[in-house]
Amino acid sequence: MLGGGGVEPWAAIIVGVVGAPVLIGWNKAADMFKYDDPLEAAQLHAGCESWGVVSLVCSQTRSS
């Protein structure tokens, strides 16, 4: 059974588990460059969404 976007449920769990360290890494990079974003919107959209696109392409299954 496929979840949303054609990703197997086990792959969706991996995508989410990896997404948290990706966000933390982007937050550290923003701190290093002294980028002030109190809501972390730029880090969330740049980092996590780019990870989401890459992971979707890598984990997508073919439909019949």
All heavy atoms as TSV, in Angstrom:
chain	resi	resn	atom	element	x	y	z
A	1	MET	N	N	0.841	-1.179	0.000
A	1	MET	CA	C	0.000	0.000	0.000
A	1	MET	C	C	0.886	1.242	0.000
A	1	MET	O	O	1.848	1.327	0.748
A	1	MET	CB	C	-0.888	-0.040	1.235
A	1	MET	CG	C	-1.751	1.164	1.393
A	1	MET	SD	S	-2.876	0.954	2.756
A	1	MET	CE	C	-4.331	1.523	1.973
A	2	LEU	N	N	0.537	2.186	-0.817
A	2	LEU	CA	C	1.326	3.400	-0.939
A	2	LEU	C	C	0.695	4.542	-0.171
A	2	LEU	O	O	-0.523	4.681	-0.135
A	2	LEU	CB	C	1.469	3.801	-2.406
A	2	LEU	CG	C	2.210	2.815	-3.299
A	2	LEU	CD1	C	2.178	3.287	-4.730
A	2	LEU	CD2	C	3.627	2.643	-2.838
A	3	GLY	N	N	1.551	5.368	0.422
A	3	GLY	CA	C	1.074	6.574	1.091
A	3	GLY	C	C	0.952	7.714	0.084
A	3	GLY	O	O	0.963	7.513	-1.116
A	4	GLY	N	N	0.859	8.917	0.591
A	4	GLY	CA	C	0.756	10.083	-0.284
A	4	GLY	C	C	2.011	10.275	-1.114
A	4	GLY	O	O	3.123	10.110	-0.642
A	5	GLY	N	N	1.841	10.589	-2.359
A	5	GLY	CA	C	2.973	10.860	-3.226
A	5	GLY	C	C	3.656	9.629	-3.774
A	5	GLY	O	O	4.732	9.717	-4.351
A	6	GLY	N	N	3.073	8.449	-3.597
A	6	GLY	CA	C	3.665	7.246	-4.144
A	6	GLY	C	C	4.864	6.738	-3.367
A	6	GLY	O	O	5.732	6.079	-3.911
A	7	VAL	N	N	4.927	7.026	-2.075
A	7	VAL	CA	C	6.039	6.583	-1.240
A	7	VAL	C	C	5.529	5.502	-0.295
A	7	VAL	O	O	4.465	5.645	0.310
A	7	VAL	CB	C	6.615	7.761	-0.425
A	7	VAL	CG1	C	7.725	7.304	0.497
A	7	VAL	CG2	C	7.116	8.837	-1.347
A	8	GLU	N	N	6.276	4.428	-0.184
A	8	GLU	CA	C	5.915	3.367	0.750
A	8	GLU	C	C	5.936	3.910	2.172
A	8	GLU	O	O	6.722	4.807	2.485
A	8	GLU	CB	C	6.910	2.206	0.631
A	8	GLU	CG	C	6.895	1.503	-0.705
A	8	GLU	CD	C	5.691	0.595	-0.873
A	8	GLU	OE1	O	5.017	0.280	0.121
A	8	GLU	OE2	O	5.424	0.217	-2.020
A	9	PRO	N	N	5.090	3.370	3.062
A	9	PRO	CA	C	5.063	3.862	4.445
A	9	PRO	C	C	6.413	3.780	5.157
A	9	PRO	O	O	6.792	4.680	5.907
A	9	PRO	CB	C	4.028	2.969	5.123
A	9	PRO	CG	C	3.110	2.563	4.016
A	9	PRO	CD	C	4.003	2.433	2.804
A	10	TRP	N	N	7.185	2.727	4.931
A	10	TRP	CA	C	8.490	2.622	5.582
A	10	TRP	C	C	9.423	3.725	5.100
A	10	TRP	O	O	10.221	4.255	5.866
A	10	TRP	CB	C	9.114	1.242	5.354
A	10	TRP	CG	C	9.403	0.943	3.910
A	10	TRP	CD1	C	8.594	0.301	3.030
A	10	TRP	CD2	C	10.579	1.310	3.177
A	10	TRP	NE1	N	9.177	0.234	1.790
A	10	TRP	CE2	C	10.411	0.844	1.852
A	10	TRP	CE3	C	11.753	1.965	3.498
A	10	TRP	CZ2	C	11.362	1.029	0.872
A	10	TRP	CZ3	C	12.707	2.136	2.509
A	10	TRP	CH2	C	12.512	1.677	1.221
A	11	ALA	N	N	9.316	4.093	3.814
A	11	ALA	CA	C	10.169	5.155	3.274
A	11	ALA	C	C	9.748	6.513	3.813
A	11	ALA	O	O	10.589	7.385	4.042
A	11	ALA	CB	C	10.114	5.146	1.749
A	12	ALA	N	N	8.446	6.692	4.058
A	12	ALA	CA	C	7.969	7.954	4.624
A	12	ALA	C	C	8.516	8.163	6.027
A	12	ALA	O	O	8.847	9.292	6.423
A	12	ALA	CB	C	6.448	7.973	4.639
A	13	ILE	N	N	8.653	7.092	6.784
A	13	ILE	CA	C	9.238	7.191	8.126
A	13	ILE	C	C	10.689	7.624	8.029
A	13	ILE	O	O	11.144	8.496	8.774
A	13	ILE	CB	C	9.095	5.852	8.873
A	13	ILE	CG1	C	7.619	5.582	9.159
A	13	ILE	CG2	C	9.908	5.847	10.156
A	13	ILE	CD1	C	7.332	4.201	9.676
A	14	ILE	N	N	11.428	7.060	7.105
A	14	ILE	CA	C	12.837	7.433	6.927
A	14	ILE	C	C	12.954	8.888	6.502
A	14	ILE	O	O	13.810	9.621	6.999
A	14	ILE	CB	C	13.516	6.493	5.908
A	14	ILE	CG1	C	13.602	5.084	6.492
A	14	ILE	CG2	C	14.903	7.003	5.537
A	14	ILE	CD1	C	14.076	4.031	5.529
A	15	VAL	N	N	12.080	9.327	5.606
A	15	VAL	CA	C	12.091	10.718	5.158
A	15	VAL	C	C	11.898	11.653	6.353
A	15	VAL	O	O	12.607	12.644	6.511
A	15	VAL	CB	C	11.007	10.965	4.090
A	15	VAL	CG1	C	10.834	12.441	3.814
A	15	VAL	CG2	C	11.343	10.225	2.817
A	16	GLY	N	N	10.958	11.336	7.226
A	16	GLY	CA	C	10.710	12.169	8.401
A	16	GLY	C	C	11.838	12.143	9.404
A	16	GLY	O	O	12.200	13.173	9.981
A	17	VAL	N	N	12.426	10.965	9.625
A	17	VAL	CA	C	13.521	10.839	10.588
A	17	VAL	C	C	14.752	11.607	10.110
A	17	VAL	O	O	15.452	12.233	10.903
A	17	VAL	CB	C	13.839	9.343	10.836
A	17	VAL	CG1	C	15.139	9.165	11.578
A	17	VAL	CG2	C	12.701	8.693	11.595
A	18	VAL	N	N	15.013	11.594	8.830
A	18	VAL	CA	C	16.160	12.314	8.289
A	18	VAL	C	C	15.865	13.814	8.203
A	18	VAL	O	O	16.774	14.638	8.296
A	18	VAL	CB	C	16.565	11.742	6.910
A	18	VAL	CG1	C	17.652	12.568	6.263
A	18	VAL	CG2	C	17.019	10.300	7.057
A	19	GLY	N	N	14.603	14.177	8.072
A	19	GLY	CA	C	14.235	15.589	7.964
A	19	GLY	C	C	14.613	16.417	9.178
A	19	GLY	O	O	14.979	17.588	9.049
A	20	ALA	N	N	14.541	15.838	10.366
A	20	ALA	CA	C	14.882	16.578	11.590
A	20	ALA	C	C	16.358	16.983	11.621
A	20	ALA	O	O	16.661	18.164	11.856
A	20	ALA	CB	C	14.511	15.766	12.816
A	21	PRO	N	N	17.310	16.071	11.380
A	21	PRO	CA	C	18.710	16.502	11.346
A	21	PRO	C	C	19.012	17.491	10.219
A	21	PRO	O	O	19.887	18.342	10.361
A	21	PRO	CB	C	19.505	15.203	11.150
A	21	PRO	CG	C	18.603	14.124	11.580
A	21	PRO	CD	C	17.208	14.608	11.339
A	22	VAL	N	N	18.276	17.382	9.113
A	22	VAL	CA	C	18.456	18.344	8.023
A	22	VAL	C	C	18.093	19.744	8.513
A	22	VAL	O	O	18.835	20.709	8.288
A	22	VAL	CB	C	17.619	17.951	6.785
A	22	VAL	CG1	C	17.566	19.071	5.778
A	22	VAL	CG2	C	18.170	16.690	6.147
A	23	LEU	N	N	16.977	19.865	9.211
A	23	LEU	CA	C	16.567	21.169	9.750
A	23	LEU	C	C	17.568	21.676	10.775
A	23	LEU	O	O	17.925	22.859	10.766
A	23	LEU	CB	C	15.172	21.080	10.376
A	23	LEU	CG	C	14.650	22.361	11.013
A	23	LEU	CD1	C	14.570	23.491	9.982
A	23	LEU	CD2	C	13.305	22.129	11.661
A	24	ILE	N	N	18.044	20.808	11.637
A	24	ILE	CA	C	19.040	21.213	12.633
A	24	ILE	C	C	20.306	21.707	11.948
A	24	ILE	O	O	20.899	22.714	12.349
A	24	ILE	CB	C	19.341	20.050	13.598
A	24	ILE	CG1	C	18.105	19.783	14.467
A	24	ILE	CG2	C	20.554	20.350	14.467
A	24	ILE	CD1	C	18.175	18.512	15.263
A	25	GLY	N	N	20.731	21.022	10.902
A	25	GLY	CA	C	21.917	21.455	10.158
A	25	GLY	C	C	21.731	22.818	9.518
A	25	GLY	O	O	22.630	23.663	9.551
A	26	TRP	N	N	20.564	23.050	8.936
A	26	TRP	CA	C	20.283	24.360	8.341
A	26	TRP	C	C	20.225	25.444	9.408
A	26	TRP	O	O	20.638	26.579	9.169
A	26	TRP	CB	C	18.992	24.314	7.532
A	26	TRP	CG	C	19.211	23.780	6.150
A	26	TRP	CD1	C	19.189	22.476	5.781
A	26	TRP	CD2	C	19.510	24.530	4.985
A	26	TRP	NE1	N	19.455	22.373	4.431
A	26	TRP	CE2	C	19.644	23.623	3.927
A	26	TRP	CE3	C	19.661	25.879	4.723
A	26	TRP	CZ2	C	19.931	24.016	2.633
A	26	TRP	CZ3	C	19.944	26.270	3.431
A	26	TRP	CH2	C	20.075	25.350	2.408
A	27	ASN	N	N	19.695	25.111	10.588
A	27	ASN	CA	C	19.672	26.089	11.682
A	27	ASN	C	C	21.083	26.445	12.129
A	27	ASN	O	O	21.385	27.610	12.403
A	27	ASN	CB	C	18.864	25.563	12.862
A	27	ASN	CG	C	17.386	25.586	12.612
A	27	ASN	OD1	O	16.897	26.344	11.781
A	27	ASN	ND2	N	16.663	24.742	13.321
A	28	LYS	N	N	21.956	25.458	12.214
A	28	LYS	CA	C	23.349	25.731	12.588
A	28	LYS	C	C	24.046	26.576	11.528
A	28	LYS	O	O	24.831	27.459	11.857
A	28	LYS	CB	C	24.101	24.425	12.818
A	28	LYS	CG	C	23.679	23.734	14.091
A	28	LYS	CD	C	24.478	22.480	14.343
A	28	LYS	CE	C	24.013	21.848	15.634
A	28	LYS	NZ	N	24.811	20.695	16.011
A	29	ALA	N	N	23.763	26.298	10.265
A	29	ALA	CA	C	24.354	27.104	9.192
A	29	ALA	C	C	23.857	28.542	9.265
A	29	ALA	O	O	24.632	29.488	9.065
A	29	ALA	CB	C	24.019	26.496	7.832
A	30	ALA	N	N	22.571	28.733	9.569
A	30	ALA	CA	C	22.028	30.086	9.698
A	30	ALA	C	C	22.689	30.821	10.860
A	30	ALA	O	O	22.986	32.019	10.759
A	30	ALA	CB	C	20.520	30.033	9.891
A	31	ASP	N	N	22.923	30.118	11.965
A	31	ASP	CA	C	23.626	30.733	13.102
A	31	ASP	C	C	25.056	31.095	12.734
A	31	ASP	O	O	25.556	32.153	13.111
A	31	ASP	CB	C	23.631	29.790	14.304
A	31	ASP	CG	C	22.271	29.678	14.962
A	31	ASP	OD1	O	21.434	30.571	14.733
A	31	ASP	OD2	O	22.055	28.694	15.695
A	32	MET	N	N	25.710	30.222	11.987
A	32	MET	CA	C	27.094	30.460	11.595
A	32	MET	C	C	27.209	31.700	10.706
A	32	MET	O	O	28.141	32.485	10.838
A	32	MET	CB	C	27.642	29.236	10.854
A	32	MET	CG	C	29.113	29.316	10.524
A	32	MET	SD	S	29.744	27.792	9.817
A	32	MET	CE	C	28.812	27.665	8.308
A	33	PHE	N	N	26.231	31.899	9.833
A	33	PHE	CA	C	26.243	33.066	8.949
A	33	PHE	C	C	25.511	34.264	9.554
A	33	PHE	O	O	25.316	35.271	8.882
A	33	PHE	CB	C	25.620	32.709	7.593
A	33	PHE	CG	C	26.463	31.778	6.783
A	33	PHE	CD1	C	26.045	30.477	6.536
A	33	PHE	CD2	C	27.678	32.194	6.265
A	33	PHE	CE1	C	26.814	29.611	5.788
A	33	PHE	CE2	C	28.458	31.337	5.507
A	33	PHE	CZ	C	28.025	30.042	5.274
A	34	LYS	N	N	25.091	34.119	10.821
A	34	LYS	CA	C	24.386	35.179	11.551
A	34	LYS	C	C	23.131	35.647	10.808
A	34	LYS	O	O	22.824	36.829	10.743
A	34	LYS	CB	C	25.325	36.348	11.852
A	34	LYS	CG	C	26.507	35.939	12.709
A	34	LYS	CD	C	27.279	37.126	13.188
A	34	LYS	CE	C	28.512	36.805	13.963
A	34	LYS	NZ	N	28.752	35.531	14.496
A	35	TYR	N	N	22.403	34.683	10.268
A	35	TYR	CA	C	21.148	34.955	9.580
A	35	TYR	C	C	20.029	34.939	10.615
A	35	TYR	O	O	19.799	33.935	11.281
A	35	TYR	CB	C	20.895	33.889	8.505
A	35	TYR	CG	C	19.625	34.093	7.734
A	35	TYR	CD1	C	19.536	35.099	6.793
A	35	TYR	CD2	C	18.522	33.284	7.954
A	35	TYR	CE1	C	18.366	35.292	6.076
A	35	TYR	CE2	C	17.357	33.467	7.251
A	35	TYR	CZ	C	17.283	34.480	6.319
A	35	TYR	OH	O	16.123	34.669	5.621
A	36	ASP	N	N	19.345	36.065	10.769
A	36	ASP	CA	C	18.326	36.201	11.796
A	36	ASP	C	C	16.958	35.830	11.233
A	36	ASP	O	O	16.380	36.556	10.429
A	36	ASP	CB	C	18.314	37.641	12.319
A	36	ASP	CG	C	17.343	37.822	13.464
A	36	ASP	OD1	O	17.099	36.832	14.181
A	36	ASP	OD2	O	16.834	38.938	13.634
A	37	ASP	N	N	16.457	34.687	11.633
A	37	ASP	CA	C	15.131	34.236	11.232
A	37	ASP	C	C	14.503	33.545	12.441
A	37	ASP	O	O	14.672	32.344	12.646
A	37	ASP	CB	C	15.227	33.276	10.057
A	37	ASP	CG	C	13.868	32.881	9.506
A	37	ASP	OD1	O	12.854	33.397	10.000
A	37	ASP	OD2	O	13.823	32.045	8.594
A	38	PRO	N	N	13.792	34.294	13.281
A	38	PRO	CA	C	13.277	33.712	14.524
A	38	PRO	C	C	12.252	32.598	14.308
A	38	PRO	O	O	12.093	31.737	15.159
A	38	PRO	CB	C	12.641	34.901	15.251
A	38	PRO	CG	C	12.436	35.943	14.228
A	38	PRO	CD	C	13.450	35.705	13.153
A	39	LEU	N	N	11.574	32.586	13.197
A	39	LEU	CA	C	10.595	31.531	12.939
A	39	LEU	C	C	11.199	30.332	12.223
A	39	LEU	O	O	10.522	29.329	12.019
A	39	LEU	CB	C	9.432	32.087	12.114
A	39	LEU	CG	C	8.632	33.200	12.774
A	39	LEU	CD1	C	7.546	33.695	11.829
A	39	LEU	CD2	C	8.030	32.727	14.075
A	40	GLU	N	N	12.448	30.434	11.811
A	40	GLU	CA	C	13.152	29.373	11.069
A	40	GLU	C	C	12.436	29.015	9.771
A	40	GLU	O	O	12.514	27.894	9.292
A	40	GLU	CB	C	13.317	28.127	11.928
A	40	GLU	CG	C	14.113	28.353	13.191
A	40	GLU	CD	C	14.169	27.120	14.071
A	40	GLU	OE1	O	13.581	26.085	13.731
A	40	GLU	OE2	O	14.829	27.209	15.119
A	41	ALA	N	N	11.747	29.984	9.187
A	41	ALA	CA	C	10.983	29.704	7.965
A	41	ALA	C	C	11.907	29.428	6.781
A	41	ALA	O	O	11.650	28.514	5.996
A	41	ALA	CB	C	10.068	30.873	7.650
A	42	ALA	N	N	12.966	30.206	6.647
A	42	ALA	CA	C	13.872	30.009	5.511
A	42	ALA	C	C	14.580	28.660	5.609
A	42	ALA	O	O	14.705	27.943	4.609
A	42	ALA	CB	C	14.895	31.138	5.449
A	43	GLN	N	N	15.013	28.312	6.811
A	43	GLN	CA	C	15.699	27.026	6.986
A	43	GLN	C	C	14.736	25.867	6.723
A	43	GLN	O	O	15.099	24.873	6.094
A	43	GLN	CB	C	16.262	26.886	8.407
A	43	GLN	CG	C	17.313	27.892	8.761
A	43	GLN	CD	C	16.745	29.136	9.415
A	43	GLN	OE1	O	15.844	29.743	8.897
A	43	GLN	NE2	N	17.306	29.530	10.537
A	44	LEU	N	N	13.527	26.011	7.203
A	44	LEU	CA	C	12.549	24.947	7.018
A	44	LEU	C	C	12.229	24.749	5.544
A	44	LEU	O	O	12.259	23.625	5.034
A	44	LEU	CB	C	11.267	25.277	7.791
A	44	LEU	CG	C	10.141	24.274	7.682
A	44	LEU	CD1	C	10.537	22.978	8.364
A	44	LEU	CD2	C	8.877	24.829	8.294
A	45	HIS	N	N	11.980	25.840	4.839
A	45	HIS	CA	C	11.589	25.714	3.439
A	45	HIS	C	C	12.770	25.370	2.544
A	45	HIS	O	O	12.627	24.570	1.614
A	45	HIS	CB	C	10.900	26.989	2.961
A	45	HIS	CG	C	9.569	27.189	3.616
A	45	HIS	ND1	N	8.486	26.405	3.329
A	45	HIS	CD2	C	9.163	28.065	4.563
A	45	HIS	CE1	C	7.458	26.792	4.061
A	45	HIS	NE2	N	7.841	27.796	4.825
A	46	ALA	N	N	13.914	25.930	2.803
A	46	ALA	CA	C	15.077	25.627	1.957
A	46	ALA	C	C	15.615	24.229	2.232
A	46	ALA	O	O	15.871	23.462	1.307
A	46	ALA	CB	C	16.173	26.661	2.179
A	47	GLY	N	N	15.781	23.900	3.492
A	47	GLY	CA	C	16.414	22.628	3.844
A	47	GLY	C	C	15.484	21.438	3.754
A	47	GLY	O	O	15.748	20.476	3.032
A	48	CYS	N	N	14.394	21.511	4.477
A	48	CYS	CA	C	13.504	20.352	4.550
A	48	CYS	C	C	12.768	20.100	3.251
A	48	CYS	O	O	12.556	18.947	2.878
A	48	CYS	CB	C	12.530	20.524	5.699
A	48	CYS	SG	S	13.340	20.426	7.297
A	49	GLU	N	N	12.375	21.144	2.569
A	49	GLU	CA	C	11.681	20.907	1.303
A	49	GLU	C	C	12.625	20.382	0.224
A	49	GLU	O	O	12.230	19.557	-0.587
A	49	GLU	CB	C	10.957	22.164	0.849
A	49	GLU	CG	C	9.748	22.455	1.710
A	49	GLU	CD	C	8.933	23.630	1.230
A	49	GLU	OE1	O	9.100	24.052	0.061
A	49	GLU	OE2	O	8.123	24.122	2.017
A	50	SER	N	N	13.874	20.842	0.223
A	50	SER	CA	C	14.819	20.277	-0.749
A	50	SER	C	C	15.090	18.813	-0.418
A	50	SER	O	O	15.179	17.978	-1.326
A	50	SER	CB	C	16.109	21.092	-0.794
A	50	SER	OG	O	16.747	21.093	0.459
A	51	TRP	N	N	15.202	18.477	0.870
A	51	TRP	CA	C	15.366	17.077	1.264
A	51	TRP	C	C	14.128	16.269	0.862
A	51	TRP	O	O	14.235	15.143	0.385
A	51	TRP	CB	C	15.615	16.949	2.764
A	51	TRP	CG	C	15.317	15.575	3.271
A	51	TRP	CD1	C	14.352	15.234	4.155
A	51	TRP	CD2	C	15.966	14.351	2.900
A	51	TRP	NE1	N	14.347	13.881	4.357
A	51	TRP	CE2	C	15.340	13.311	3.590
A	51	TRP	CE3	C	16.999	14.036	2.033
A	51	TRP	CZ2	C	15.715	11.985	3.454
A	51	TRP	CZ3	C	17.377	12.711	1.904
A	51	TRP	CH2	C	16.743	11.708	2.603
A	52	GLY	N	N	12.957	16.848	1.031
A	52	GLY	CA	C	11.734	16.152	0.657
A	52	GLY	C	C	11.665	15.835	-0.825
A	52	GLY	O	O	11.251	14.743	-1.217
A	53	VAL	N	N	12.092	16.759	-1.647
A	53	VAL	CA	C	12.083	16.530	-3.095
A	53	VAL	C	C	13.074	15.427	-3.468
A	53	VAL	O	O	12.750	14.507	-4.216
A	53	VAL	CB	C	12.394	17.831	-3.864
A	53	VAL	CG1	C	12.654	17.555	-5.329
A	53	VAL	CG2	C	11.263	18.820	-3.695
A	54	VAL	N	N	14.272	15.505	-2.922
A	54	VAL	CA	C	15.292	14.484	-3.230
A	54	VAL	C	C	14.841	13.119	-2.741
A	54	VAL	O	O	14.948	12.110	-3.458
A	54	VAL	CB	C	16.652	14.879	-2.601
A	54	VAL	CG1	C	17.646	13.744	-2.670
A	54	VAL	CG2	C	17.196	16.114	-3.281
A	55	SER	N	N	14.312	13.044	-1.529
A	55	SER	CA	C	13.900	11.759	-0.991
A	55	SER	C	C	12.698	11.188	-1.740
A	55	SER	O	O	12.597	9.974	-1.905
A	55	SER	CB	C	13.582	11.884	0.497
A	55	SER	OG	O	12.483	12.745	0.679
A	56	LEU	N	N	11.815	12.048	-2.199
A	56	LEU	CA	C	10.672	11.579	-2.967
A	56	LEU	C	C	11.130	10.942	-4.270
A	56	LEU	O	O	10.663	9.866	-4.640
A	56	LEU	CB	C	9.701	12.725	-3.249
A	56	LEU	CG	C	8.483	12.368	-4.093
A	56	LEU	CD1	C	7.591	11.392	-3.332
A	56	LEU	CD2	C	7.728	13.609	-4.477
A	57	VAL	N	N	12.051	11.572	-4.939
A	57	VAL	CA	C	12.557	11.030	-6.196
A	57	VAL	C	C	13.276	9.702	-5.957
A	57	VAL	O	O	13.115	8.747	-6.715
A	57	VAL	CB	C	13.500	12.045	-6.882
A	57	VAL	CG1	C	14.215	11.421	-8.053
A	57	VAL	CG2	C	12.713	13.262	-7.325
A	58	CYS	N	N	14.035	9.618	-4.868
A	58	CYS	CA	C	14.805	8.394	-4.595
A	58	CYS	C	C	13.933	7.247	-4.100
A	58	CYS	O	O	14.288	6.086	-4.313
A	58	CYS	CB	C	15.882	8.689	-3.561
A	58	CYS	SG	S	17.151	9.800	-4.157
A	59	SER	N	N	12.830	7.524	-3.419
A	59	SER	CA	C	12.053	6.457	-2.817
A	59	SER	C	C	10.736	6.185	-3.520
A	59	SER	O	O	9.962	5.332	-3.075
A	59	SER	CB	C	11.771	6.783	-1.349
A	59	SER	OG	O	10.969	7.942	-1.256
A	60	GLN	N	N	10.455	6.856	-4.605
A	60	GLN	CA	C	9.177	6.682	-5.290
A	60	GLN	C	C	9.136	5.329	-5.973
A	60	GLN	O	O	10.121	4.857	-6.529
A	60	GLN	CB	C	8.974	7.792	-6.309
A	60	GLN	CG	C	7.569	7.968	-6.718
A	60	GLN	CD	C	7.373	9.252	-7.500
A	60	GLN	OE1	O	8.290	9.699	-8.164
A	60	GLN	NE2	N	6.203	9.822	-7.436
A	61	THR	N	N	7.981	4.703	-5.901
A	61	THR	CA	C	7.800	3.415	-6.554
A	61	THR	C	C	7.006	3.602	-7.830
A	61	THR	O	O	6.243	4.554	-7.964
A	61	THR	CB	C	7.066	2.431	-5.632
A	61	THR	OG1	O	5.805	2.991	-5.288
A	61	THR	CG2	C	7.867	2.162	-4.386
A	62	ARG	N	N	7.180	2.679	-8.727
A	62	ARG	CA	C	6.436	2.756	-9.984
A	62	ARG	C	C	5.033	2.223	-9.764
A	62	ARG	O	O	4.835	1.208	-9.125
A	62	ARG	CB	C	7.115	1.917	-11.050
A	62	ARG	CG	C	8.378	2.530	-11.529
A	62	ARG	CD	C	8.726	1.859	-12.806
A	62	ARG	NE	N	9.460	2.821	-13.592
A	62	ARG	CZ	C	10.212	2.506	-14.609
A	62	ARG	NH1	N	10.311	1.255	-14.971
A	62	ARG	NH2	N	10.835	3.427	-15.260
A	63	SER	N	N	4.076	2.901	-10.331
A	63	SER	CA	C	2.709	2.411	-10.270
A	63	SER	C	C	2.393	1.644	-11.553
A	63	SER	O	O	2.953	1.918	-12.608
A	63	SER	CB	C	1.730	3.568	-10.065
A	63	SER	OG	O	1.854	4.492	-11.109
A	64	SER	N	N	1.516	0.706	-11.441
A	64	SER	CA	C	1.200	-0.138	-12.596
A	64	SER	C	C	0.405	0.605	-13.631
A	64	SER	O	O	-0.449	1.338	-13.417
A	64	SER	CB	C	0.401	-1.356	-12.180
A	64	SER	OG	O	0.890	-1.909	-11.015
